[in-house]
Amino acid sequence: MSQRAMSSSSLRRLLLRRLSDGGGSSSAMMVSTTLNNDRTLWYSRPPSWSSSSSSSREASTTTKRSGEEKSTSGDAKKKNKDEDEEEEQQTTSFGYASVPKTKKESLVREVFASVAPSYDVMNDLMSVGMHRLWKDYFVHKLAIFPGMTHLDVAGGTGDVSFRVLKKLRKVDREGTGKEAKSRVIVSDINPAMLKVGEKRAEQKGLKNPGFDTKTDAELEFVEANAEKLPFEDESVDQYTIAFGLRNVTNIDIALREAHRVLKKGGRISILEFSHVQEEPLKSLYNFYSFAAIPTMGQIVANDRKSYQYLVESIRKFPKQERLCDIMRGEGFSSVDFENITGGIVAIHNGYKL
């Protein structure tokens, strides 16, 4: 027997004995086969080693894939969140519906073009006449002085403007006569509402005062968007908006415009439907709003859809404290609010200092 054969034989016996002690018959068979085929021993591993290495590689691959899947899942969630935030920035509420911001203005135009002819009658029916008392109180709280310029935004039919005008003309006559010409400007984005307001002003003898035109306040009607007012910076002493702020597309931009046109020391006053907190008024108010108002709109104006929107828009409007925060964010100081009729409506005030 050659030295190589002897060496291989001895080595085979040695390894077979050791593998038989701990590696099992399959391991012994593999080594025996390898040696009989005259292959290099050191490149052959027992199945247990191979299985362990394979399992380790599979576990590593699985972990890597799991990590990649988690990363991909995380990226997808982040992408979806970013897309949702972007969509939210591009949409706004139209009642309970979510619509593109670019479309809300035209949708609101359609609503008020539809309700304009019966707007005053519907206000009486919806509020059981309370809207007149709310507006009287609202104007009573305003500061009126000779030579002032008062801007009433979303003033349409003139309910607030006419009240301000009457007070201002009375105050004008008590002035020195040296003050600047007083002005009351009715601004609205909807020409149909302005047309109703101008007609009412003529019927009431307000558009052509018939008084001393050198001192009596003038009444003007201007078609304008609350978010892009056609007035110069710091040109207005007082800014009011009654039951109109909830209909603008971007409340913050409208308030920013109000701040821009107000003079230093000027005041903004907002009269708007708000949120009732106390029971049982809250439940009664909700029932009346959703069950009665759209039905009255159908009966009186043959327009249930528009009045359904008006009810829903109230619920989507910011709560009292939140509106105060938005006003402060747009630069107003000394911001406060007052609930009327349990919070069915609220008056918010702020100043440009």
VENSULVEN-V878193 format. One record per run of one state. SS is the DSSP state (h for helix, s for strand, l for the rest). FROM is the first residue (numbers start at 1). TO is the last residue. If there is no record, write none. Layout:
[[SS	FROM	TO] [SS	FROM	TO]]
This chain:
[[l	1	2] [h	3	22] [l	23	24] [h	25	36] [l	37	40] [h	41	43] [l	44	46] [h	47	90] [s	91	94] [l	95	96] [s	97	100] [h	101	127] [l	128	129] [h	130	140] [l	141	148] [s	149	153] [l	154	158] [h	159	174] [l	175	182] [s	183	188] [l	189	190] [h	191	203] [l	204	217] [s	218	223] [l	224	224] [s	225	225] [l	226	227] [s	228	228] [l	229	235] [s	236	242] [l	243	244] [h	245	247] [l	248	250] [h	251	261] [s	262	273] [l	274	280] [h	281	301] [l	302	303] [h	304	316] [l	317	319] [h	320	329] [l	330	332] [s	333	340] [h	341	343] [l	344	344] [s	345	351] [l	352	353]]
